[in-house]
């Protein structure tokens, strides 16, 4: 089955809101083995919307619409799709009463415009909205049986639960094959290098494998189809092993949970604790760690030592070290890591210092230069990042991700492929890394 995602809304075209629904739907459809060949964004214009529907209907088996189901006169998605698919609309009294009750709960009378939202397909089916007033709906093409249009509301808090609870099971029922997916989460290898390493595995037809670049990591999604779920799961597991054979401990987890979960589990599994001293990341690492349930068992201290004075007074970074090497340097990152480890009595200390921008850089130390250090009882590992041509928040997020990976590898005793190793009190003088790391 081939699909097209059509997002309706002038605010999307103007860039006023981010089209997160399209990203979500594309990922979910791919996991169902449905090929998304096109994505379209169209404004709230009846003529242009009708043209988009006509074109998409001719080239795709399944159209998935998001948005355009509101109560205003320019929300014409269902009227346009109903006409194209040879269906009509009828007033659903149950939906109308539900909308009235929604307003009554807030002590308000339903505006007459909201009556529009209670119209549902005559021949097709409605999809109950448990999180808003606009029902979704499914139309089947009167001229081409087996071709469908699915209409979902625009707000993500309505769109995504409706797809997961109602549309995904319906799509699975159309296919007589069971599908199973697994996400392999990869750190320490950029998307282009990863493509080179696992390229031959990406052309397999069943299971399929696809790469999705995230912030300083890559997700490999494997999807298998079989007669039963158990068979599909077994296919996925067998294919995942081939990726593990190539990538080893660069795969830090399977599933949806991010790197902070893997860090907390690694620390807890080995009875270790961590403390953080962050400058340019401003507490992003400690915030992600403490978002994980159970993190209090492994995390007790997180210092945001932004000023030089804080680094000197709280962490014991020597003023002469800052004067000699600069606050953004490997020696200072290492001293921060060792200092917070001693202060907290933790097994591992993390230090991060960098230039997030947009100002503050120089020819010798450009914007995006970040040093990260992890210290345990015996060693200090220092990593240099150069995150060029990225916005400030992107630099901070990438640095935080690499900081978490330093902690994970230190906790597990894994090799540190991106970092240099020094003794418990080094380095005093640091030799600059030869090339920027692939982030």
MOVEN-V623567 format. One line per field, one symbol per residue. phi: phi as a letter, one per 20 degrees, with the letter a starting at -180 (. if undefined). psi: psi as a letter, one per 30 degrees, with the letter a starting at -180 (. if undefined). burial: 1 if it has 9 or more other C-alpha atoms within 8 Angstrom, else 0. A space follows every 50 residues. Layout:
BEGIN
phi=???
psi=???
burial=???
END
This chain:
BEGIN
phi=.dccdcedqffffemfceeffffffffffffemeeeebccdcfecgffff ffffffffdcfcddecnndfeefeedfffffgffemccccfdfffffffg fgfffemcefffgfggfeecffefcecfdecaeefeacddffecgndccd dcffggfdffffffecfgffffffeedecccbddddcncfgfffgffdgf fedfebfecbdcfdflbcddedccdbfcfffffffffffggffffeelff eeadoefefffffffffffdmdcccccddfelnffffffffegnfffccc cbddefeggffffedmffgfffffdnfebfffgffffffffffemefcdd ccbadenfdnebffcfgnfcdcccccfdccdccddceelcfgffgfffff fffffgfgfffemegdfdcedcffdeeeddegffcfefd
psi=kklkkjkkkefeefgelkifeeeeeeeeeefggkjjfkkkkklijeeeee eeeeeeeffkfkkjkklggaflfgigeeeeeeeeghlaklkjeeeeeeee eeeefgglkkkfeffefgklkeeallkkjggafjlllkkkkffikfklkk kklekefeeeeeeeeeeeeeeefekgkkkklkkkkklfkleeeeeeegef ffgkejllkkkjkajglkkjkkkkkleleeeeeeeeeeeeeeeeeefbgf jflkafkaeeeeeeeeeefghllkkkjkdffhgeeeeeeffkkgffffkf kjkjieleeeeeeefgkkefeeeeflfjleeeeeeeeeefeeefhlekkk kkkajfafaflleeilkfkkkkkkkafflkkkkkkjilhkleeeeeeeee eeeeeeeeeeefhllifglkklafflkekkkkkelklj.
burial=01111111111110000000110111001111111100101111010111 01110110011111111111100011111111111111100100110111 01110000010001101111110111101000111111111000001111 11110101110111011110110000111111111111111001000110 01010011101010011111111111101011101100110011000001 11110010111111011100011111111111111101110100100111 01111100011100111000110011111111111111111001011111 11111110001000011111111111001111111110001100111111 111111111111000100100111011000000000001
END
